[in-house]
Amino acid sequence: MDFNKIIQNHLLKRSPLSDALYPAGLFYGFIQKQLRTYDQKRAYQPPCKIISIGNIVSGGSGKTPLTIALANLLINSGLKVAI
């Protein structure tokens, strides 16, 4: 069977398969919510504010100049900054 046909028959409209898998989806969602709650409770809570500057791009996206400008702005506002 064609993969696109499977998607059309079972994911885009209700079918016996989607009805059969619905309780498993509810159970999976419940477990994921419990895990997120558990992970949030044991996450490290630093005693200070943290600003993260970065993304997937390795270089050339302007992270260093932005960090310098932001640090200068915060220092001029009277805050302590660590990079």
C-alpha positions in Angstrom: 0.0 0.0 0.0 1.2 3.5 -0.8 2.4 5.5 2.2 0.3 8.6 1.1 -2.8 6.4 1.0 -2.1 5.1 4.5 -1.8 8.7 5.8 -5.1 9.7 4.0 -7.0 6.7 5.3 -5.8 6.7 8.9 -4.4 10.1 9.9 -6.4 12.6 8.0 -9.8 11.1 8.7 -11.2 8.7 11.4 -10.9 5.0 10.7 -11.1 1.8 12.8 -7.3 2.0 13.2 -7.4 5.5 14.5 -10.2 4.6 16.9 -8.3 1.6 18.1 -5.1 3.6 18.7 -6.9 6.5 20.4 -6.7 5.1 24.0 -2.9 4.4 23.5 -2.5 8.0 22.4 -4.3 9.3 25.5 -2.1 7.0 27.7 1.1 8.2 25.9 0.1 11.8 26.4 -0.5 11.2 30.1 2.9 9.6 30.5 4.6 12.4 28.7 2.9 15.0 30.8 4.0 13.2 34.0 7.6 13.0 32.8 7.7 16.7 31.9 6.3 17.6 35.4 8.9 15.3 37.0 11.8 16.8 35.0 10.7 20.4 35.8 10.7 19.6 39.5 14.2 18.3 39.5 15.6 20.8 37.1 18.5 23.0 38.4 17.2 26.4 39.5 20.1 28.9 39.4 20.2 31.8 41.9 20.5 34.4 39.1 18.9 35.2 35.8 20.4 33.6 32.7 20.1 34.8 29.1 21.1 32.3 26.5 22.3 33.7 23.1 22.7 31.1 20.5 21.1 28.6 18.1 22.1 25.9 15.7 24.2 28.1 13.5 27.9 27.7 14.4 29.4 31.0 13.3 28.7 34.1 11.5 25.2 34.8 12.8 26.2 37.7 15.1 26.1 36.1 18.5 29.3 37.6 19.8 28.5 41.3 18.9 25.0 40.8 20.3 26.5 39.4 23.5 28.9 42.3 23.9 26.2 44.9 23.2 23.8 43.3 25.7 26.5 43.0 28.3 27.4 46.6 28.0 23.7 47.6 28.2 23.2 45.6 31.4 26.4 46.9 32.9 25.4 50.5 32.2 22.1 49.7 33.9 24.0 48.8 37.1 23.7 45.0 36.8 26.5 42.5 37.3 27.2 40.5 34.2 29.2 37.2 33.7 29.8 35.7 30.3 
